[in-house]
Amino acid sequence: MAHINTLDPGASPLDYYGFELRRHREAAGLTQRQLGDIVNYTGSLVGQVETARKVPTPEFSERVDAALGTGGSLSRLVGLVLRSQLPSWFREVAELEARATKICTFQMGMVHGLLQTPAYARATLGTIDETGLDDRTAARLARQRIFQKGKPPAFWVVFSEAALYQEIGGRGTMRDQLDHLLAFQSDPRINIQVLPFSAGEHAGLTGSFTLFKFASDPTIVYTEGYGSAHPTASPDTVDDCLLRYDHLQAAALSIRDSAELIRGAMEDRYGAQMA
């Protein structure tokens, strides 16, 4: 990575963030260490962010904005930075999530990324490759900020009961993940249904898929392969997946009964109390 004196703010969102952080810090007359002390991070980390060697988090950005009086500029920028850290083939999907007014998804065997806890996300991302795992985990979790917008999208998810029993990250991680799902019961915009094993053959046997609906643009269907994304607005494909989703919702448990199944799996399989 280039030295800070030659850092090109136009090279990437991460470089631009580092350039802006240094500019604001120097304008405030603070060293990296002094700023770190104020925001409760090390001066070394501040330096790594300024040289685009470390990806900033939303929490870091909020603290620095408050300390330097930037008017929230870094907090607004960090979303773009984190999105740029996603795999290139997935960035279009993150844009769809950010623009959609309604998202409907069916997941075969795991919890959707928009509902994952940090530990669960880290376990799934680190299965094969642990390179840059902290940054990749932060980038995935940053997608969940769409639920903090003034008008967040309605989110409907149906996932197979298998997702409750596929032990990702260990028993403690699974318990926390299922408990996290239960926390959405009071949010009318985030609706979780479980497709029980007893449903037998169902309309989603071909695989997971997601429907993105917009205020004025056509609905888009997204499916995913290994290292590739497949969004399409083909009317035939969209109509097929809309019909499939209707059947999946009809075959799934109600939101209330789904919560009871999740709670039962959490307590029976992963223990009522953390070890």
N, C-alpha and C positions, 0 to 999 in steps of 0.2 A: 504493500500500500504506500502511496506517495507520502512524503514528509508533509507536516501540517503547513509549512510555508508554501508548498506547491500544490496543496489540495485543490482540486478543481471542483467547485460547487455544482458544475453542470454535468459531472460524470455520472452521478446517480443520486437518488433521493437520500441515501445514507451519507454521501459526501456533502450534499447540500445541508443536511441537518448538522453535521460536524462543523461546517463552515459557519453556520448561523450561531451555533452554541458558542464557539470561540469568539465570534464578533460581539455577542451580547455580554459574555463574561468579561472581555477586555474593556468594553464600554463601562462596565460597572466597577472596574478597577480591582478585580479579584484574580488571584492565582487559581490554578486548578485545585490545589489543596484547600484553599479558603472556601471555594464554592462547594467542594466535597463536604467539608465540615458543616456547612450551612444546611445542605440537603441530605445529610447523613449517608453519603456515599464516599468512597475513597477518591482522593485526587487522581490516583492512577486510573480509575474507571472513567472519570471525567475526561482525562487525556485520551483514553482509548476511544471514547465516543467522538471526541473532537477530531481524531485522526481516522475515523471511519473504520476502526478495527473492532468496535463493539457496537452491537445494535441496541439502541435505547429502548426502554420500556415506557408504557404510558405513565406509570407511577413516577419514574425518573423525570419525565417531561413535565408533569404537573408540578413537581417540587421545584424544578429549575425555573419554570415560568413564574412561580410565586416568588422565588428568591431574587430573580433578575428583573421582575416587572415587565415581562415581554408581552403581556396582554393575551397570553394563551397561544402564541404563535407556534411554539414547539409542540404543544399538545395537539394542535391541528395538523402539524406536519408528520407526527409520529405514525399516524395511520397509514400514510403513503409509504413511509419507510418500511414499516412492518409488512405491508402488502408486497413490496418489492423483494422481500426475502422469501416469499413463497416460491415453489417451483414454477418455472416459466409457464408450464402447461396448465397450471392451476390458477394463474392470476385472473384470467377471464371469469372463472367461477366466482372468485372473491368479489369481482366487480358486479356480477349478477346478484350476489347476496346483498351487496350494499345498496343496489337500486331497486330490488324487488319490494312489492307491497305485500306479497304473500308467498311463502315457501312451503311446499308440500314434499316430504321425502319419505321413501321407504328404504330401510336399512336391513340387510340380511343378518349380519352377525356381530355388529358392534354399535356403540353409541355414536351418533353423528357428531362431527367436529364442533358444531355450534353449541353443543351441550356437554362437552368433555371437561373434566377437571384437569388441572395442570399435571398431576401425576399420571392420569390415564392417557392424556395426550402425549406426554413424554414417553410412556411405555410403548405406545403404538408407533411413534415416529422413530424410536431407537431400535426397532426390532432387527433391522439389517445393518443400518449405518448410524453411528453415533456422532458423526462429524457435524459440528455446529449445532448440536442438539438443543442447547439453551436457546439459541436464536430461532431455530425452527419451531420450537415449542411456543415461544413468545409470539411468533408470527401467526401460528394457528389460533392461539387464544385471543389474539387481537381481533380476529374476525367476529368474535362474540360482541364486540362493541356496537354492532348494528342494533342490538336490543336496548342500547342506551340513547338512541336517537330520540328526538322530540316526537316522531311518529314512527315507531319501530314496525317492522313487518310482522304480519301474523305468521306463526310458524307451527305447522302441523307435522308431526313425525309418527310414523308407524315403524316399529322394528320388531324383528322376530324375537321370541322368547329366548332364543339361543344367546342373544346379546347379554342376558342376565347371568348366564352360566359360563361364558367364555372368559376364563379368569385372566384378565389382562393387568399386568403390574402387581399381581399378588392379592391376597385376601383384603388387606387394609385398603389398597387402592380401589378395589371393587366395591367395598362397603361405602367408601366416601363417594364414589361415582353414583351408586344407586341412591344414596341419601341426597346427592345433588339433584338428581332427577325428581325426587319427591318434593324438593323445595319449589318447583315450578307450579305446584297444584293451585296456588292462589293467583297465578298470572294468566288471565284469559287469552293472552296473545300467544302463549307457548303451550301447546297441547300435545300430550304424549299418550300414544296408544300402543299396546303390546299385542302382537299377533301370536296367540298361544299355539303350542305344539298340537293341541287338539283340533286346530283348524284344518289340519291335514294339507292336501294339495291346495295351492292358492295362486292368485294372479301375479305374485311377485317371484315365482320360482326362477325366472330367467335372470334375476339379479337386482341389485339396488338401483334406484334412480331418484332424481329430484326434479320437481316442477317449479319453475320460477314464473310468477305472475307479476305484471306491471300495470301501472295506471293507464298507459296508452299503448305500449309496445306489445307485440305478440308474445304469447307464452312460450317459454323455452324449456326443453327437456335436457337434462344433463345425466350422462352415464359416465363411468370412470373405468379405465383399464389400468394396467401396471405402467405407471409413468406417462399416462396420457389422459386427456379429457375429451369428451365428445358431446358438446352442446349442439342442439339443433332446434330450429323453429319449424321443421317440416310439419305441415298440418296433419298428415297421416300419423306420424310418430307421436305428436302431441295428443291427438284424439285417442290413440291407443293407450297411452300412459295415463291420461285423465280417466279413462274407463277402468283401467287396472287399479288406479288409486282408489276410485269409488268402491270397487270390490274389496280391496284390502282393508279399507276403513270399516266396511260392513262386516268383514270377517273378524276384525280385531275386537278386543275387549273395549268396553267403554273407558273413558278417561278415569273414572273413579275405580272401576274394577282393575284397570291396568296399574293404578297406584298401589292397590292392595297386593297384586301379584309381585310388583317390584319390592314392596316392603317385606313380603314373605320371603322372597329370595335373599334379600339383604340380611335378614335376621337368621334364617335357617341355614343358609350356605356359608355366609361370611361372618357370622357371629353377631350377637346382639350388642356386644361391646368390643371396642378395639383392644387388641392384645397389648 
